[in-house]
Amino acid sequence: MPGLSVYAMIFNNMNYINQQIDYWKKSAERNWKTAGALFQTKHYDACLFFCHLALEKALKGLAVQETKKPAPYIHDLEKLADLARIDLDQEQTRNLRTISTFNIAARYDDIKLAFHKKCTKEFTSKHMIIAKDLYLWLRSKFRKA
């Protein structure tokens, strides 16, 4: 195929696309389980970071499923939902925006301590329930192989 890079030819292979979707789904599932384990051990800030990671990876899998292109190197959940062409209601949009902040707050030292203090059991429980609802809803959007 003249004009196509080797990478583009490989990625245009449906089998490869399906492998990428499966990778993101399985990785999201592992991260979701890790979030639960971190909650049980009272590592609340890390728990919320992994909630974000699980949603990010589910959305990346859905973006690959929809676009047939590699997942982008972004972490913004709302933008990933847009790339995956997922219609969000106002509450879902607001929740994804909030959960996206957990990615930044858990990574950078200058705001990490403040985030750690904010992540009480109650705060984390509330946001874990929200993340779980979103995670299960996103998982339902994957096409059956």
Secondary structure, 3 states (H helix, E strand, C coil): CCCCCHHHHHHCCHHHHHHHHHHHHHHHHHHHHHHHHHHHCCCHHHHHHHHHHHHHHHHHHHHHHHHCCCCCCCCCHHHHHHHCCCCCCHHHHHHHHHHHHHHHHHHCHHHHHHHHHHCCHHHHHHHHHHHHHHHHHHHCCCCCC
